[in-house]
């Protein structure tokens, strides 16, 4: 069993070295107070469900994470009051930010920029991660996982650039992301399909590859198979 780094703020966060990370980040205000209440109620309900006898505790915890992800995504796709990323200029900033460090800080496995949120799946580069964690400890005395370092960099940069377009200095992203680690190749491929089909599920596109702000369109152009990393944009 791989070593798991577990943290909990409002949401649980798990980091497992050598496994892809699936992150959902939401725009500030994209989930209403009632939406958060529904998420809290559903999470509480999941925590109180009895574990199926045939399932290990680790598998049960992993399944609950997946169910919570799906619940949140359904809220965002159908009931979000904030959709700043429907603006192509802002969507492009987020898409390009994902691709900027591909092949360097991580292998970029899939992404999609939706009107109110984004999903992405990446595998941190082991050598880069070790240096980044060491550098942070030496400079600040803090310990952050590679996921935290990578995600914070993307969120901070895109917030600054998108706010310039909006002429705003307000909070752009929600403070906390939803994250989940992929256990094996089968789950990795399932998550890639989930991410790239999100625009179709939400009624924004007829096919995954026809949506401009997704890895599916790039995958089709470059004839990449699911599971092959999306290369850095030059």
C-alpha positions as CSV (number, residue, x, y, z in Angstrom):
1,X,0.0,0.0,0.0
2,X,1.6,3.4,-1.0
3,X,2.2,6.0,1.7
4,X,-0.7,8.5,2.0
5,X,-0.3,12.1,3.2
6,X,-3.7,13.0,4.7
7,X,-4.8,16.5,5.5
8,X,-8.2,17.9,6.4
9,X,-9.5,21.4,6.3
10,X,-13.2,21.8,5.3
11,X,-12.5,18.9,2.9
12,X,-10.3,15.8,3.1
13,X,-7.1,15.8,1.0
14,X,-4.9,12.9,0.2
15,X,-1.6,12.8,-1.6
16,X,0.0,9.5,-2.8
17,X,3.4,9.7,-4.4
18,X,3.5,8.1,-7.9
19,X,-0.2,8.4,-8.5
20,X,-2.1,10.9,-10.7
21,X,-4.1,13.6,-8.9
22,X,-7.6,14.7,-10.0
23,X,-8.4,18.2,-9.0
24,X,-11.6,20.3,-9.3
25,X,-11.3,24.0,-8.6
26,X,-14.4,26.2,-8.5
27,X,-14.8,29.9,-9.0
28,X,-15.5,32.0,-5.9
29,X,-19.3,32.2,-5.6
30,X,-19.9,29.3,-8.0
31,X,-21.4,27.3,-5.2
32,X,-24.1,29.1,-3.3
33,X,-24.6,28.8,0.5
34,X,-27.4,26.3,-0.1
35,X,-25.0,24.4,-2.4
36,X,-22.4,24.1,0.3
37,X,-25.1,23.0,2.8
38,X,-26.1,20.3,0.4
39,X,-22.5,19.2,0.0
40,X,-22.0,19.1,3.8
41,X,-25.2,17.1,4.2
42,X,-24.2,14.6,1.5
43,X,-20.7,14.2,3.0
44,X,-22.2,13.7,6.4
45,X,-24.6,11.1,5.0
46,X,-21.7,9.3,3.2
47,X,-19.7,9.3,6.5
48,X,-22.6,7.6,8.3
49,X,-23.2,4.9,5.7
50,X,-22.2,1.5,6.8
51,X,-19.2,0.0,4.9
52,X,-20.2,-2.9,2.6
53,X,-18.9,-6.1,4.1
54,X,-17.1,-7.2,0.9
55,X,-15.2,-3.9,0.7
56,X,-12.0,-2.9,2.5
57,X,-11.9,0.3,4.5
58,X,-9.5,1.8,2.0
59,X,-11.7,1.0,-0.9
60,X,-14.8,2.3,0.9
61,X,-13.0,5.6,1.7
62,X,-12.0,5.9,-1.9
63,X,-15.5,5.3,-3.2
64,X,-16.9,7.9,-0.9
65,X,-14.5,10.4,-2.3
66,X,-15.6,9.5,-5.8
67,X,-19.3,9.9,-4.9
68,X,-18.7,13.3,-3.3
69,X,-16.8,14.4,-6.5
70,X,-19.8,13.4,-8.7
71,X,-22.3,15.2,-6.4
72,X,-20.3,18.4,-6.5
73,X,-19.9,18.3,-10.2
74,X,-23.6,17.9,-10.8
75,X,-24.2,21.0,-8.7
76,X,-21.6,23.0,-10.7
77,X,-22.9,21.9,-14.1
78,X,-26.5,22.7,-13.5
79,X,-26.8,25.3,-10.7
80,X,-23.8,27.7,-10.7
81,X,-24.5,31.4,-10.2
82,X,-21.0,32.4,-11.4
83,X,-19.7,31.4,-14.8
84,X,-16.8,33.8,-15.5
85,X,-15.0,31.0,-17.5
86,X,-17.6,31.1,-20.1
87,X,-15.5,34.0,-21.4
88,X,-13.1,32.6,-23.9
89,X,-10.3,34.9,-22.9
90,X,-10.4,33.6,-19.3
91,X,-10.8,30.0,-20.3
92,X,-7.8,30.3,-22.6
93,X,-5.7,31.6,-19.7
94,X,-6.5,28.6,-17.6
95,X,-6.0,26.1,-20.5
96,X,-2.6,27.6,-21.3
97,X,-1.5,27.6,-17.7
98,X,-2.2,23.8,-17.5
99,X,-0.1,23.3,-20.6
100,X,2.7,25.6,-19.6
101,X,4.4,23.2,-17.2
102,X,3.4,20.0,-18.9
103,X,6.4,17.7,-19.3
104,X,8.3,19.7,-16.7
105,X,6.5,19.8,-13.4
106,X,4.0,17.1,-14.3
107,X,2.6,14.8,-16.9
108,X,-0.7,16.4,-18.0
109,X,-3.2,13.6,-18.5
110,X,-6.4,15.5,-19.0
111,X,-8.2,18.8,-18.3
112,X,-11.3,20.7,-19.1
113,X,-12.2,24.4,-18.4
114,X,-16.0,24.6,-17.7
115,X,-17.9,27.9,-17.2
116,X,-17.8,27.7,-13.4
117,X,-14.9,25.4,-12.6
118,X,-12.1,23.3,-14.0
119,X,-11.1,19.7,-13.8
120,X,-7.6,18.4,-14.4
121,X,-5.6,15.2,-13.9
122,X,-1.8,15.2,-13.6
123,X,1.0,13.1,-12.4
124,X,3.7,15.2,-10.6
125,X,7.2,14.7,-11.9
126,X,9.2,12.9,-9.2
127,X,12.5,14.8,-9.6
128,X,10.8,18.2,-9.8
129,X,8.6,17.4,-6.8
130,X,11.5,16.4,-4.6
131,X,13.4,19.7,-5.4
132,X,10.3,21.8,-5.0
133,X,9.4,20.3,-1.6
134,X,13.0,20.7,-0.4
135,X,13.3,24.3,-1.7
136,X,10.1,25.2,0.1
137,X,11.2,23.7,3.4
138,X,14.6,25.5,3.2
139,X,13.0,28.9,2.3
140,X,9.9,28.9,4.5
141,X,10.2,26.0,6.9
142,X,6.8,24.8,5.5
143,X,5.9,21.4,4.1
144,X,3.5,21.3,1.2
145,X,2.9,18.3,-1.0
146,X,3.7,18.5,-4.8
147,X,-0.1,18.7,-5.4
148,X,-0.3,21.7,-3.1
149,X,2.6,23.5,-4.7
150,X,1.5,22.8,-8.3
151,X,-2.2,23.6,-7.7
152,X,-1.4,26.8,-5.8
153,X,0.9,28.0,-8.6
154,X,-1.8,27.5,-11.2
155,X,-4.6,29.0,-9.1
156,X,-2.5,32.1,-8.2
157,X,-1.4,32.8,-11.7
158,X,-4.7,32.3,-13.4
159,X,-6.5,34.4,-10.7
160,X,-4.2,37.3,-11.3
161,X,-4.5,37.1,-15.1
162,X,-8.2,36.5,-15.2
163,X,-8.8,39.4,-12.8
164,X,-6.9,41.7,-15.1
165,X,-9.3,40.9,-17.9
166,X,-12.3,41.4,-15.6
167,X,-10.8,44.6,-14.2
168,X,-11.1,43.2,-10.7
169,X,-8.9,42.5,-7.7
170,X,-11.4,40.3,-5.9
171,X,-11.1,36.6,-4.9
172,X,-11.3,34.6,-8.1
173,X,-11.1,30.9,-7.0
174,X,-12.6,29.3,-4.0
175,X,-9.9,28.8,-1.4
176,X,-10.1,25.0,-1.3
177,X,-10.1,22.5,-4.1
178,X,-11.7,19.1,-4.4
179,X,-9.0,16.5,-5.0
180,X,-8.8,12.7,-5.4
181,X,-6.0,10.3,-6.3
182,X,-6.2,7.7,-9.0
183,X,-5.4,4.2,-7.7
184,X,-4.5,2.4,-10.9
185,X,-4.5,2.6,-14.7
186,X,-8.2,1.6,-14.9
187,X,-9.3,4.5,-12.6
188,X,-6.9,6.9,-14.4
189,X,-8.7,6.1,-17.8
190,X,-12.1,6.4,-16.1
191,X,-11.2,9.9,-14.8
192,X,-9.9,11.0,-18.2
193,X,-13.2,10.0,-19.8
194,X,-15.1,11.7,-17.0
195,X,-13.1,14.9,-17.5
196,X,-13.3,15.0,-21.3
197,X,-17.0,14.1,-21.5
198,X,-18.0,16.8,-18.9
199,X,-18.9,19.4,-21.6
200,X,-21.1,16.9,-23.4
201,X,-22.8,15.9,-20.1
202,X,-23.4,19.6,-19.3
203,X,-24.9,20.2,-22.7
204,X,-22.0,22.5,-23.9
205,X,-20.8,20.4,-26.8
206,X,-22.0,17.5,-29.0
207,X,-18.7,15.6,-28.7
208,X,-15.7,15.9,-26.3
209,X,-13.3,16.8,-29.1
210,X,-15.5,19.7,-30.3
211,X,-15.1,21.6,-27.0
212,X,-12.2,24.1,-27.3
213,X,-11.1,24.2,-23.7
214,X,-10.4,20.6,-23.1
215,X,-7.6,18.1,-23.6
216,X,-10.0,16.0,-25.8
217,X,-9.6,18.5,-28.7
218,X,-5.8,18.4,-28.4
219,X,-5.8,14.7,-28.0
220,X,-7.7,14.4,-31.3
221,X,-5.4,16.8,-33.1
222,X,-2.3,15.0,-32.0
223,X,-3.8,11.5,-32.3
224,X,-3.0,10.7,-28.7
225,X,-4.5,7.8,-26.9
226,X,-6.3,8.2,-23.5
227,X,-3.6,7.9,-20.9
228,X,-0.9,9.5,-23.1
229,X,0.2,12.8,-21.7
230,X,-0.7,16.1,-23.3
231,X,2.6,17.9,-24.4
232,X,3.7,21.3,-23.4
233,X,2.4,24.1,-25.6
234,X,5.2,25.9,-27.4
